[in-house]
Every structure is written in C-alpha cells, then in structure tokens.
Amino acid sequence: MKYCSGMFRSWLVLIPFVVLLGGSACSAQLSQGAVDRDDFVSEASFIVGTYDPSGADHAIDSIVSKAEQFLGSLTEEQKSKCLGELSSEKRREWTNLPARNDADGVKFSELNKAQIEKACALMGSLLSRQGFDKMRSIMLADDQLLKDGKPRRGFGTENFAIVIFGTPSKTKPWCFQLDGHHVGANVSIQGRRMTMSPSFIGTQPHAFKVGNVEYRPFKNETAMAHQLAMSLSDEQVKKAVVQSKRARIVTGPGRDGFVPVPQGLPCEQLSKEQQAVLIKLIEQWVGDLPPQQSKMRMKKIRSELSQMSFAWNGNRNPKSDISYRIQSPSLVIEYACQDLGGDPLDHLHSNYRDPTNDYGGQLNK
C-alpha cells in the first residue's frame, strides 16, 4: 500500500473541519423539511422526527422541570415501568439489541402525542442539539429496518424506551436512560455535573431518507476517523494500525469494569494538526452532552493527550471495513463496522466509556 505524501496529508487533515462547518446531516432545517405524516412509519416516528429542540434550555432547573413534566403526564402504570431505584442493578442491564418484551422502561408506543412531546422536550434539554439529533436519527434509522413499515418486535422508534432511575433533582444524583436497538444511553446527573458513561450508540443503515431529507447519524464519526488515519505518516501507521482486519468492541454492554490494554499510536506523537482533528473526533461523542458539561469533559480529556492512544484495525481506505479505539485513563471510545445486514459499512457500532466515572460513580464525591 502506498501512503500519502506530506502535502496530501496536510490537506486531508483540514477536511474534517470542512465537514464540521457543513453541520450535522440531521440539522434543524433538515429535520423540519420532512413534515408529511406519510413520510413516517408511525405516529411516534412522526412526532420525534419533526420535534424542534432548538429552544431547549440546558440549565439544571429546566432539565428537572422537563423530567417532572414528563413523569407527571404518565399514568400510574406507565410510571411503574418508567421509574426505578438509583441503586438498582437494572441500570446495568442496558443493551444495544432490539428491545425485549419484558425490558424495563416505558416505550414510545405506549405514549400518546402529548407524552411523546414531553419526552422529546426532556431529551432536548438533557442532550445538546448534536445529541438530540443523533438519538432522533438513530431511531428513524431503525424504522428503516421494519418490513414494509409494519410493526416488528424490538425494532423502530415505537420500541425505544425511557427509564428514570432515582428522583429528578437539582442537587441529588439521578439517571436518565434511553434504550432501544442501537442505543443504550446512560446519562447520570447530579446538579450541573453529568456523564454519559457508559453509552452504546450505533446505526443501521448508515444513511437513509425520510421524505426528501437525508440522514447520516455517524457522518463525522466515520469520515473524520478515516481522514485522521489517512493523514498518518509511514512511521505513525506502523504503530497505529494494529491488525489488517476489523476488531470487535470489547467494552460494550455487560462489560462494566473492564479496561482494555491500550493499543496503537501514542497520541503525543501526532502533529498539532492531527491532534486537533482527534479532539474534534472525540467531541462527536462527548458533544452529545449539553455545552457546559461537554466543555468540562473535554478539558479533562485534553489534559490526557500525553496518555492517549489511537488504534486502527483494517485498511485505511474510506470504503474499508474497519474498527478503531481511542483510549486514555478516563476515556475509551470504540467504533466498529458490523457484518450483519450484508454491508459492514452500513451497520455501525460504537461505545463510549469513562472508566473512572461509569454510571456517575464520581459525581457525588
């Protein structure tokens, strides 16, 4: 394989910034473009797909208020499904698999229009615009796996569920969990502090249309990683590329407490330009949190650059079946293509963990 020249590598380093300037493929303007009910497979999909979170307030007072409004709209039976004890071991039973019939949480299929809107308002307040759009687009992607748009056990927006562990509070710890096929998002909150560790986020298909609107849930997570890999020098490639074939995610559901041995290229050996791209890549996960919390988290991650590694498995060509891992003392990000479905580039998995703060273990210390 021939590697890029210095000039070409420099140009490739700049491309991710162009990607970012172009914005998310699930931006407000785009999501508001598909307003025809017939474009969506269910009423839940239509409400989620057209909800506008642009005016969301991320202050803790607002988040708690939105959580209380959502819970207040539920029937007693729905509350019994939605609420759990903060100390419950069920917090650790999240998965990226299609939802089981006996899974915890209140499903979107069990909610009426007003309740789904309140659920979206809570998500819009608790997540950044990037985070809300990503969750929304993954839910809509799952609708594409329904056969002729008909209900399918465990698949589609209707089968996503919300669980709230503990009591929403401005000072005491509690947790919001969004569960569904390709999403196991755990947001632990205490006051202004939050963590999304651990969270599994994936998509199938990688790109699709609802009406005339195109969605690419993992656009930057894929393109920016390939651009970083293609910018590596020959010497950097020797350390970064661990093996010629894609590896499996090793810190996913059911792997609490496991910290893999770091692999790949020490990130202190990246150029300043390459490190800047790496930081932007990490922000594709960390930036799902509201701006204040994301900024705090990224400050910690930047301080660990000298202890961070970047590992790549597979060919560096943008059309290749690959996996990669970014790891530091308080960060493990894994991304991997998947075989199921025929095209590995169309079925993507990722996992995000902070080994020092899973389930908000450090928030109350």
N, C-alpha and C positions, 0 to 999 in steps of 0.2 A: 504493500500500500504506500502511495506517495503522500507526504504530508504537506501542509500549506506553507507557502513562503512567508517571510516576516510581514511583507506589505499586506498580503491577503489575510493573514491572521489579524492584523490590526483592524482591517475593515470588518471582519466578522465580529470582533469584539464590540463594535459600535452598533451592530444590527439589533441586539436586544433592546437598546434604548429607543430605537425607532419603533419596535414592537410595543413598548410601553407607551410611547407618545400616541400611538394609534388607539390605545384604550382597549378595554375588555370587549370581547365579542358579544357580551351579554350586558351591554351598557343600557342606561335608562331609555335612551332614544330607540334602541333596537327592541327592547322588551316591550315598549309601548306600541311598536309597529304592528304586532300581531294581536289584534283586538277582536277578531271574529271568533265567536264561540265555536264554530265548526272546525277551527284550526286545532282545537284541543280535544283530547280523548275523554276527558271527564270534567265535571264542574269544578272539582278540586284543582285540576291542572289549569283550568282557565283562570281561577281566582289567583293562584300562586303565580302563574305565568304573566299576568297583567298587573300585579300589585306593584305600586311605585313606592320604594323606600327612600326616595331622595330627601324627604324632610325629616328623616329619623334623628332623634336626639340620643346620643350615646352616654349621657350622664347617668350615674348610677340611680338617681331618683327616678329618671324616666324608665330605665330598664326594669326596675322593681315595679313601677306603676303599670307598665305594659304586661308584666308577668301576672300581676294581681288581676288586671282586667281580663286576661285570657282565662285564668283559673276561675274567676267569678262568672264567666259565661258558660262554664261546664255544668252538666248535671252531676248529681252525686255519683252516679255510676261511672261517668266519664272521669271524674276526679279520682275515683278509686283506682282507675287504670293509669292515670297520668302522674299521680303523686307517689313518692317513695321516700323512705328514710335516708338521710345523708350517709349513714353508716352502713347501708345495705350493700351486701356483696353483689347485688344485681347490677350495681354501677359498672362492674367489671365484666358483665355478660354481653356487652355490645359486640356487634359483628357487622361485616360488610355483605353478608349473604342475604338473599331475599328473605323478607320477614316471615317468621313462623306464625302460625295462627295463635299460638299461646304467648307470643312475645309481649313484653311489658310496653306500656305506653298507650296513649290514645291516638288512633290512626286518623289521618285526614279524611278517610272515607266515613268516619263516624261523626264528623263535624259538619255543622251547617255553614252557610255562607258567612254569617257574621263571626262565627267562631274561627273559621279559617283566616279571615281578615285580621282578627286579633292575634292569631298565631303568627301571621306574617309581620304584623307590627312589632311583636316581641322579637322575632328573628332580625328584623331590620334595625332594631335598637341595640340588640346584643352583639350583632356582627357588623363589620364595616360594609360599605357598598360592595366592595370586592367579594367579601364573604357571603353576603346575601345572594348576589348574582351567581356565585359559584354553586351554592346549595340549590338554588332555583333551577339552574341549567342542568345540574345532575339529575334532579327529579324529573325534569322534562325529557332528558335523555332516556331515562328508564321507561318513560311512556313509549318510546320507540321500540321497545322490546315486547310490547303487547302484540298479540296476534290479531291483526285487523282492528286494533284499537279496543278489543274486548277485554274485560277484567281477567287478570291472571294472578293466581295466588302468589303473593310475595313481591310482585313487580308493579311498577308505576307509582305516580305521585300519591294515589289513594292509599298505598300501603306504607307510606312513611309515617313515622310516629314520633310524638314528643313525650318525654319523661322529665319531670322536675323532681330532683332529689333535695329534700330539705324544704325550708320555707323561704321564699324570696325575701331578702333582707338587704338593707343599706349597709349593714355592718357585719352580720354573721355570714358564715360560708353556706353556699348552696350550689346546685349544679343544674344546668340545662343540657339535656341530651337529645339529639336528633338522630333517629335510627331509620335505616332503610337500605335498600340494595345499593351498594357502593358508597354509603355514608354511615359512619359511626362517629359522630362529632360530640365530644365531651367538653363542654365549656364550664369550668369551675370558676366561681365568682366569690370574692369577699371584698366588699367595698369597691374601691376603684381598681383592685387588682384582679386579673383574670389569666387563665391559661386554657389552651385548647389541647392539652396533652392528657391522654393520648387521643388522636383522631385519625380515622381512616377515611380517605377521600379518593374516589375513583370515578370512572365514567365508561359507559358503552352505549352508543357509539361515541367516537371522539368528536364527530361533527355531524350536525343534523339541522334540519329546518323545521320551524313551526310557522305555517303560513309562508310568508316571504322573508322571514327572519332567520338568519343562520346563527347557530350557537356552537362554540368551541370551548367547552368547560376547562380543558387543560392546555389551551393555546400557548401560554407563556411557559408553563411548567415543562412543556415538551420542546418548544423552539429555542428557548433561552439556554436550556441544558445542552442541546446539540451545538449551539453556537459557542458555548464555553468549551465544550470538548473539541470542536474543530479549531479553536484558537490555540490549543496547546502546542508547544514546541515538541520536537522529536524526543528530547530528554524528558519533558514532562509527561508525554504519552507513555513512556516506558514505566513510569511509576503509577500513573492514573488508571490505565487500563489493566484491570485485574485478571480478566479472562475474556476469551473470544465470544462466549455465549452469555446471554442474559441470565442473571441470578434471580432467586426468589426473595421476596420480602421476608425478613426474619424477625421483625419487631411488631407484627400485626396483632390482631385480636387473639387473646389468650396467652400473650407473651409478656405480660406485665413483669417488670423487674429484670428482664433480660437486656443486657447491654452487649452488643457485638464487639468483637475486636476491631479497632479501626483499620481500614484498608486504604490503599490508594496514595494519591499525591498529597503531601503536606501543603496546606493552602498558603503557608507563608512563602512558598516557592512560586506562587502565582505573581504575575505582574500587578501593579496597581489597577490597571485597566481590567484585568481578568478578575481581580478581587471585587471590583465594583459590580461586574456582571454577576458574580457569585452571590453577592449581597442582594441584588435585585431578584435573583432566582429564589433565594431563601424567603424573601418577602412575599412570594406567591403563596406561601403557607401562613407565615406569621401575620401578614397583612389582612388575613380574614378576621382578625380581632379589630375592634374599634381603633381609631388613630392613636389615641393616648396610650392605650395598652400595647399596641403594636410598636410604637416608638420606644417604650421602655424595654420591651423584649429584645428589639433589635440592638439596642445599646449593649445589652448583655452579650448577645451573640457576636457583635463586632469585637468585643474585648477578648473573645476566644479564637480569633483568626489564627493566632500562632499555634493553637492546639487543634485546629480543624483539619479534616482530610476530605478529599473528593475522590470517590472511586467510581469507575466506569466499567460496565460489562457489556461486551458486544462491539459491533462495528460503529464507528463514529459518524458514518453517513446518515443524514437526516431521515432517510427512509428505512432505517435499520431497526430491528427488534432488539431493544436494549433494556438495561436497568442501570440505576446509579444510586449512590448513597452519599449524603453529606453528613459528617459527624464531628461533634466537638463534645466537651464534657456535659453541656446542658442541651444538646441537640442531636437528634437522629431524624433525618429525612430520607425516606426510601421511595423510589419510583420504579415501576416495572411494567413492561408490556405483558400481556396475557395471551395464551393460546386459545382459550375458549371463545368460540364465535368465528374462527377461521382466520381472521386477520389480526395479528398481535398489535398492530399499530392502531387498531380500532377499539381496543379493550385495554384500559389503562388503570393501574392501581397505584396508590401512594399511601404512605403512613408517616405521621408526624408525632414525635415524642420529645419531651424534655425529661430525661431520666432522673433529674433532681426534683421534678415537680409534677409527676403523674397524679392525676385526679386532684390537683391543687394541694398536694401534701405540704408545700412550703408556704401557702398563703396565710395560714394562721400562726406562723412562727415569727 
